[in-house]
């Protein structure tokens, strides 16, 4: 959530920013609710103070009848105000939760993803002397992908991934883990991006694959609920990405300043209904209900958080460059960065089988929007401050394999293994 004090002082800016992000909020109504809540809270506090005074005077002897009567009246009045306050507070919290995070100053204003800005293009689109196939054609011919049997067992948008494609996924995972747990690599990446940051490596994590409703809501990732899988009869959901269960793991905790940054690399099999995508990307493994993903998450001081975001972007570029995949970097516009985000960057890799760039990575900069509700804080200079959170894709494994298969295909329908992955695949050069 945003700080209500910031909203009070910047009501017009917040209203405008929400509109730019595509969210309908009523800041005037929120502030009126906030004013009512504060007035009721003040009245309740005054009544409690008076009750305490009367209680103190009634000790040690026979209380005067007028004190007893006043005490009863105060009790009744306080109960009525507290009931009213609960209703007003619920309205206030509901309105406050609807207000999106403020976009950073350099986020382009746009009404849809079509207005995202291409910030950089790296490498030329892969060109072959034959007509390239898409990844599904190659994988199915090789026996690496079986969606027909998966549909029989689990329904559409599921797949059996088999054979060398499994080995390829595991190779990518191990390459990324080895890279991000190596402090020398982090130093190299930070230096290459011109960033002066702490080079602490990432801690690999296998998190829970389920998340409670309250924690999901605190992360502001529960919506849209139509895209989430809920466990019937329980306040539990299948997480939609590892950062949902990584960002919430320190809720209610207080770090020491020397603890930060804390960086996690989480691997999770994630689940999304892909609601609203009926008929799209039905071939292959682009848009699945179940997918494997390596996700970066960090907790940092407010003063370091933007550089942390830029480090995550630099890591994404390093990983794509290591695989020698042609890609472009997009700075997302206001309408596309998402409700809790202050800034967002996407990476898109060229897929020759589709003759287009497709998203493979995203990097989200949240400031203290999530930590305010999670109450994840840091003790700095004797004061408690909210931490800042960042998350970013290391690799969505399915899309990484799609990119490799399509860019490294041969005329014979084989796939050349990227050099950086060969050591993880028994030094095989082709599959």
Helices and strands as residue ranges (DSSP letters): H 4-9, H 11-20, H 27-58, H 65-97, G 113-115, E 117-122, H 135-142, E 145-146, H 147-154, E 160-161, H 164-180, H 183-192, E 203-205, E 210-212, H 213-218, G 225-227, E 229-230, E 236-238, H 242-246, E 254-256, G 257-259, E 262-271, E 290-300, G 302-304, H 305-322, E 327-331, E 343-351, E 356-367, H 369-374, E 377-380, E 383-386, E 388-396, H 397-407, H 419-422, G 423-425
